[in-house]
């Protein structure tokens, strides 16, 4: 029974080591992704990820087999979709047909780039291990060149229809259609000019009012929000702050702070030429630094205190270790502090003065440090306390430092929620 347990342990450890090695093998992550896509019957992505895996490790025959299976199935899927789309008499089929042929071309290009890598691996492999990749390769550029103008014309006409309607949502749909037409045929007719025109009409301006709360924190949050907007601009959203407004607004001497009421929203929005207004209030809480001390923690351990020589029964001189118990007493210190931020925000429509969206973002910053002191024999300490006695006492961050640490992640979290609100 003992040997069976040992064998089981060895096999288990071996499987763990093998799994760990597989994770760090080149192309393994891509191969696993390919497997997941294949299981979901997304054969197109499965083929692409299997190809990525092979480009990193051409020796992976499992990835090669998976690529071949996925490639065949993806081709079948796209051709089946094309057959169904060609039966549709409506012109709306052209963009979708273009995308299907584009995906077929994408797979064909992937196969062309992969073949030299597999062939090179075959040249260096023994004859018995060589693998012949026998997959159909077809050029679809003729179909794409034929369908591209038809797809562009469909989206161009769609843009013209929605351009007639003056509401922002229709102008947004029109802009997307004109942009899509350019993707099918670059510079198609005057789609670039019409895209610029309808995008400008669809652009929604969001004014960020000064937030209610501690000035250094709310100013930092607003500044970071504007930086995020600059670095990652949204196609149909323009965010402005009070600092970017003309002096006209400042002359009104409005109290631009916190969660303003509906009448103020309309007045401020009209003066700022904004469509919507973001107002917010920041609440802070702080738990000051406190130290919890646990005293008189007893430690004991048997350790070698000396060595003695003796003569065994055969007359040979040997050495034995003499062990005795040693003792120590620990004082364990745990110091902690915490800061929490809670920002409540609201987006309000300028025209109606009605709230459109509201939410809350929470962040925190925590400080924790522990150390220990002892009296007695250090050899008696457990590994935990042996480590802690090497630590020295640390000063906790100040209240303002903790608040600023908590504020570092808040702008990104807030902007994610705002962008998500305007994502449609």
GIDADA-V473057 format. One line per field, one symbol per residue. burial: b if it has 16 or more other ideal C-beta (glycine too) atoms within 10 Angstrom, else e. Layout:
burial: ???
This chain:
burial: eeeeeeeeeeeeeeeeeeeeeeeeeebbebbebbbebbeeebbbbbbbbbbbbbbbebebeebbebbbebbebbbebbeebbeebeeeeeeebbbbbbbbbbbbbbbbebbeebeeebeebeeeeeeeeeeeeeeeeeebeebbeebbbbbbbbbbebbeebbeeeeeebbbbbbbbbbbbbbbbeebeebeebbebbbebbbbbbbbbbbbbbeebbebbbebbbebbeeeebeebebbbbeebeeebeeeeeebeebbeeebbbbbbebbebbbbbbbbbebebeebeeeeeeeeebeeeeeeeeeeeeeeeeeeeeeeeeeebebebebbebbbbbbbbbbbbbbbbeebeeebeeebebebebebbbbebeebeebbeeebeebbeeeeeebbeeeebbbbbbeebbeebbeebeebbee
